[in-house]
Amino acid sequence: MQIAKPVGRNASALKYDILSALAVHALAGDKHRQRLILRLSALITTRYNWQRNELSMGRDEIARLWSVDERTVKREMARLRTLGWVTVKRPGVRGRVSVYELDLKQMLLDTRDSWAVIGPDFEARLDETPQTETAGNVVPLHVPPPRAEASDDPVWAQVQAALHGRDPELWSSWFQHLSEVERGNGRAVLMAPSRFMADYIAAKWSGRLLAVYSRLDPSIRSIRIEAAG
């Protein structure tokens, strides 16, 4: 499943579909999940820039919107980052508030079991896989999945498979070059072939890596990416 960017002619329908998927998923969960998703939905409907994939709000602003204290905001935003639904795009520095981005695809993947509640037309619509256009031609993209050798650690192999399934192109460009060198005491240490790649993945996708790990090994609470050599 590759969702289109929610801009352009069909943007309104796709936005409603994402919010609908979140709503029915929340209603199927416990009160804690319901409250978390309600709070996320409030951020999306009031301050989220769909076109730029940016949510720019200070912790005090979020606290006012949610009618809670800033401590609660810190805890709830950490939960959303652990889910892989929210990542920090630009940290707040020198008086500027943090800028977050939302992983809409991960939200849909995590709410997929609830789509049937809305109806088969909803499932069919979101299961449509868009093609990528290049120079006027429509070219389907196919990236082979990672090959799991018999000696592979099962958790790391599952992490790689989950990353590939979520975004094959991103996996091919970045994640397939990582290797796991250590896992324990609540932390996974990954190795990248270069300092540039290590720093770039850490800055852009450490939240995604942690979200995948936490599903497969709940003991992992942090990720560190090192450079070879």
N, C-alpha and C positions, 0 to 999 in steps of 0.2 A: 504494500500500500504506500503510495506516494501522494500526499495531498498537494493540491495546487496552492500557490500563495493566495491568500484571501484578498486579492485586489483585482480590479477590472470588472468585466461585465457580470460575472457570477459571484462577485465578492459577497454581496449581502446574503445570498443563500448559504454560502459556505460558512459565514460567520454564525448564522442561526443554527446550522448543523453542529458546529463545534460547541456552542453554548447548550444546545439541546442534549448532546451526548454527555456533557458534564453534569447537566441537571438530573438526567435519569440515573446516571451512575451514582450521584450523591444520594438520591432517594433510596437506592438499593443498599446503601451502606449504613454504618452506625452514626450516632449523633456527632462524633468527632470528625468523621469524613464529611458529613453533610455541612458542618460549620466551616471546615477548611475550604470546601469547594464554593460555598456561598461567598466567602471572603474573596477567593480568587476571582469569581465572577464579577464581584463589585469592582475590583481593580480593572478587569477587562472592559466592562461596560462604561466606566467613568473616565479612565485615563490611558488606556492602552492604544498605541499607534499601530494599527494593523499593517499599514504599508511599510513602515520602517522596522517593524517588530521591536518596538521599544516601549518600555514602561518606566517613566522617569518620575519617581516620587520619593520624598524623604520619609524616614521612619515615623516622624511626627505627623506627617500628612496621612499616612496609612492608618496610624492609630486613630486619628479623628474620623476617618472614613469608616473604620470598623467599630468605633466606639469602645476601644480597648486601650490599654497602656502600651508603651513602646516595648516593654519586655515581652508581651504577648506577640507583638508584631515580629520581633526577632525570632521567637520560637516557631511561629507559623511559616515565616519565610524560609527558615531552615528546613522545615518539613517539605515545603514545595520544591526546594532545591534537591533534597534527598530523593524525591519522586522523579526528578529529572524534568519537571514541568517548568521550572524557572531557573535561569542562570544569570549570573552577574555579567553584564556586557561591558560596563565601565564602572569601576569602583568609585565611590564618592571621595573626592579629594579637594582640599582648599575651599571648603565651603560649598562645593557642588554636591548635589544628591547623587546617589547611585542610579545607574541606568540598567534595567533588567531586560532580558529577552525571554520570550515564552517558546517552549518547544511544543507547538501545536500537534505535531505528528505523534509525539509520545503521549500526549493527552488522549488522542484518539485510539492509539494502541491499547492504552490502559483502560479505556471505557468500552472497548469493543464488545465485551460480553453483555452490555446493556443495550446495544443497538436494536436487538430484536423487539424490545419493549415498544419502541417507536413504530416499527413496521418494516416489512421486507423491502419496500421502496427506499427507505432510509439506508438499510444495509447495502443494497445494490448501488446506490448513488455514491456512498463513501468507499465502496470496494473498487470502484472504477480506477484504473491506473492510468494517469495521463502519460502521454508520450512526450519526448523531448524533441523540439524542432531545431535543426541545424541547417543553415543556409537554405531555408525554404523547404527542406525535406523532413519528413517525420522518421526519426530513427529510434527504434526501441533499444534501450540500454540494458545490457546484461553483464553483471559482474559475478564470476564464479564464487561460490561460498568458500570459506576457509576449509582446508583439509585437516582433519584431526588425525594425527598419527597415534599409534597405539601407546606411545610413551607420554603423550600429552597429559598434563594435569587436567582432570575433568572440569574443574571450576574455570580455569583459564580458557579451555576450549569452548565452554558454554558462553563465557563472556564474549569471546571473539565471534561466535555464531550469533549471539544476540545483537552485537554491534553491526554485523553484516546484514542481518535481517531487517534492522531498523533503517539503515541507509547504506546500500551497497557501494555507492560511489564514494561516500565519505570514508567508509572502511578501506576501500581500495587505495585511496590517496594517503590516508594517515594511519588508521588503527592497525592495519595488517602488519605494519613495520614495528609495532611494539612487541616486547616480550616481557613476561612476568619473571622477576628475579627474586622476589621475596613476598610472602604473605603470612601475616601473623601479628598478634598483639594489636588487633584492630586496624591494621594498615596493610595496603598492598603497594609494593614498589615495582614500577614498570621501567623498562629500559627502551629508550629511543636511539636510533642510529646517529643522531646529531644533536647539538645543543639547540639549534634553531627549532628542530622538530619537537624536542622535549618542552621548550618554553612555549611554543605555539599551542601544542595540545593542552598543556597545563592551563594556559590562559583561556582557551576557547572551550574545551570539552572535558575538563576535569569533573564537572558536575554530572555530565552524562556518564562518564566512566564509573563514578561512584554510585550513581543510580542503578546501573546494570549490576555492579558487584553486590550491592546491598540486597538485591532480589535473590541472588544466587548464594551469597554467604553473608547473612545479616550481621556477622561479627565485624565486617569491614566498615570502618567509620571514616577513613581518610585514604587519599590516593597521593602518592608521590611519584613524579616522573623524572628520571635521571637520564643523562646523556652517556652513551658509550664512550669509553676512553676518558 
